[in-house]
Structures are given as C-alpha cells and as structure tokens.
Amino acid sequence: MNDRKGLGGRSQPIVERLHALHPKLIDLSLGRLLALLEKLGRPQDRLPPVVHVAGTNGKGSTCAFLRAIAEAAGQRAHVYTSPHLVRFHERIRLAGRLVEEDQLADALEEVERVNAGADITVFEITTAAALLLFSRVPADVLVLEVGLGGRFDATNVIERPAACAITSISMDHMDFLGDTLAKIAFEKAGIIKPGVPVATGRQHPDAMAVIRAVAAARGAPLLPAACVDEYVLGLAGPHQADNAGIAVAALQAWAPDWLNEAALRDGLARASWPARLQRLHGALASRAAPHELWLDGGHNAGAGVVLAGHLAEWQDRPLHLIIGMKQGKGAADFLRPILPLAGSVTAIREPGQHLAMAVEEIVAASGGVARAGGTLNAALAMLPAGPPGRVLLCGSLYLAGEVLKADGTFPD
C-alpha cells in the first residue's frame, strides 16, 4: 500500500520528508534499520512476547485470530500489520487501540531526528517508530506481521520471538522474492529462529520442504495447524480454518498461562479483519440491493484458488463479480479459478485506486469473459434488478480501501 495514503495532520509532512531519504519504496535489508534501532536504544529488546507471522496469503487473518484470542483472555495486544486500507494508523495497534495521531507523529518525529537524514525506506522508519511505541506502552503480547518476504523484512530484527507462524505461500512479489515457490518459501522461512517453535498449515510440497529444512537446520520445532473444526470462526471461508489453526498452534507452543478453552472459543468467534470476505452494510450495499454486497482484497494466484473454494459454496444464488486489480499483478492467474463460478464479471478502474490496472487489461486477462464497467458506480448500475444474488468486489487491497471509504465502513 502507498505509505502516503491515509495520513493526515502532523504525520503527513513527516512521511513526505521521509520518502525523500531513499529512492526505493521497497529495498529489503536489515542493516539500515538495525543501525537506526541502535541509536534509539534497541527498543526491539524491550517488547512483550512476540508472535512473528509471515506468509503470502492469510497473514492478516492469522494476526486477527491471534489478537482476538489474546483479548478474549483479557490480555493487552499490540499489533503491527500492513498494508492499511483507509488510514495509515490501522498499521499500529497499541494495547488494543489504534495508534492516535499525536502518538504516531511524535514517534515519527523522534525517529526522523535520530536517523538524521540517513538512507532508509519509509517502511523501515515506520517499523522503527512502531517498535519504539511498542516498547513504551505496556502490553502482554505483540502480534508482528511481516511486510514482505521475511528474511530481510524490517520486522525480522526480533532476535527471539515467543513463536513464529508461516501461513500459505504462493507466487507473489517474484521481483523481490524469487521466481519459484521454493525460493519464495526460503525468504518467508527466514523468520524462523533457533529453538523457537514455528506453526504452519497447508502448504505446497515445494514450500513445505523448504520450511521443514530451515526449521530442522535451526532446531526450531515445526508444528502443524491445530484442528479448529469444533469452533465457530468469526472470519468467513473454509480457508480460515487453516489460518485459525496456525494461530492456535503458535499460542499453544508458547503456552501462556492465560490460554484456555474459553479464550479460544470466544476469540476465534469474535475475530474480524476488514476486506477478507467482508459483508458490507453501508451506502454501497444499499445501492447494490436486492443483492448482498461483499468485499475481498485477494489479488494473487493463491488467493484466487482460496476464494474459488468459498465461492463454490455460494452457488445457491446468482454471483456477480466486480474486479479491479493493481498494475503488474498476475490478473489471469487470480481470475482463472473464480471466473467459472460467476454469472457476470465486470472489470473496473476506480478513481483514486493507487496503481489501478486498466479495464482493458483485466478484460484481456479474463479471456474476454469480463465486460468493461468503468468505475465502481457504473458497475453497480449494471447489476440486474433480480433475482437477489451476491456481488463480490475483489482483486486489490487498493480497491478495497476505496470501497470501504465509499461504503462508509472504516476499520477500527
């Protein structure tokens, strides 16, 4: 997600200045951040127990389950995730509450001052600010999501987390992580630390072989996802059982005193994560009536397969897909498994959607199945009057942010 989007107040000019410090938005490395953290007094050494989460798909959902279980047990949870959807502040949750503007601005100003103009990316300096805040606000656990990859991701400065988790790995960000599943898995497995338990779920054999080898080399117990079949999950879709199981296995490996049956049951049921098969009920949903309106931020090949598994259960009503994607993403690979399940497919390019793919490219990637819809408003106007069905907006987290704003639904 564009790091400038969703900022306001004092934070905006700070991040604008920070963007000038490094020519690349993404430049995977640990050296720059470690040097800055040293000047800041090593806040990464003064954190509550950390659960470090990597993967391609399902990271955010797994973090949501981890947080919900902890909070159901009465624990204070810090959370660091990316990207945000509407407001930058969604990335940093301090003891259960989103970071406030003054807190964020103060931390950014401090790390900017200490960094003193040195070469550094915005994600690295944001991570430094988050770690500084996490070190100063009391909490019982920190749920830490990898930004990109794992081995050289800025979050990988934690020397000994309480537990690690690796969610489903698929082909994505190949320009940074490698062009095979094994290479990508090696980068994700870079969060595994000597002797620290690591939980994982269903993986392609090529990815699992790498995870297993890295865990063995580092003496890290490799744990399968826990079975959560007896529990009601707050997140929709059959794939969420795997994400929930990974979260439970990671917590069980750490074995805090507060993890109990009531916390598991209540936490798994109350977990929420925006733009992951989220039903909308606001302004856009009213315009889509009599159809239900749903939103999902999935955008890569793995997400397409997972989404198709859920959409196969929606065949009791007509299904209409409205799709907007990001430039450079494998649109054809994402679309392939879900197209046969839809009664209509409409391609859009929403104004304000960062790096939006052209409508014509999405239509071409669909093999001509999708029709050109232009904008979200135009696509909603093209929906049939009935019978009542379901409409799924999908293809990009950038699109998801614009949809949530238009619907009047904001993550909190």
HELIX and SHEET records of a PDB file:
HELIX    1   1 SER A   11  HIS A   19  1                                   9    
HELIX    2   2 GLY A   31  LYS A   39  1                                   9    
HELIX    3   3 PRO A   43  ASP A   45  5                                   3    
HELIX    4   4 LYS A   59  ALA A   72  1                                  14    
HELIX    5   5 PHE A   88  ARG A   91  5                                   4    
HELIX    6   6 GLU A  101  ASN A  115  1                                  15    
HELIX    7   7 VAL A  122  ARG A  136  1                                  15    
HELIX    8   8 ALA A  154  VAL A  157  5                                   4    
HELIX    9   9 MET A  174  LEU A  177  1                                   4    
HELIX   10  10 LEU A  181  LYS A  188  1                                   8    
HELIX   11  11 ALA A  189  ILE A  191  5                                   3    
HELIX   12  12 PRO A  205  ALA A  217  1                                  13    
HELIX   13  13 GLN A  240  TRP A  254  1                                  15    
HELIX   14  14 GLU A  261  ARG A  270  1                                  10    
HELIX   15  15 ALA A  283  ALA A  288  1                                   6    
HELIX   16  16 ALA A  301  LEU A  311  1                                  11    
HELIX   17  17 ALA A  312  TRP A  314  5                                   3    
HELIX   18  18 ALA A  331  LEU A  335  1                                   5    
HELIX   19  19 LEU A  339  LEU A  341  5                                   3    
HELIX   20  20 VAL A  359  ALA A  365  1                                   7    
HELIX   21  21 LEU A  376  ALA A  381  1                                   6    
HELIX   22  22 LEU A  397  ASP A  407  1                                  11    
SHEET    1   A 8 ARG A  97  LEU A  98  0                                        
SHEET    2   A 8 ILE A  92  LEU A  94 -1                                        
SHEET    3   A 8 ALA A  77  TYR A  80 -1                                        
SHEET    4   A 8 VAL A 141  GLU A 145  1                                        
SHEET    5   A 8 VAL A  50  ALA A  54  1                                        
SHEET    6   A 8 ALA A 163  ILE A 166  1                                        
SHEET    7   A 8 VAL A 198  THR A 200  1                                        
SHEET    8   A 8 LEU A 222  PRO A 224  1                                        
SHEET    1   B 6 GLN A 278  LEU A 280  0                                        
SHEET    2   B 6 GLU A 292  ASP A 296 -1                                        
SHEET    3   B 6 ARG A 390  CYS A 394  1                                        
SHEET    4   B 6 LEU A 319  ILE A 323  1                                        
SHEET    5   B 6 SER A 344  ILE A 348  1                                        
SHEET    6   B 6 ARG A 371  GLY A 374  1                                        
END                                                                             
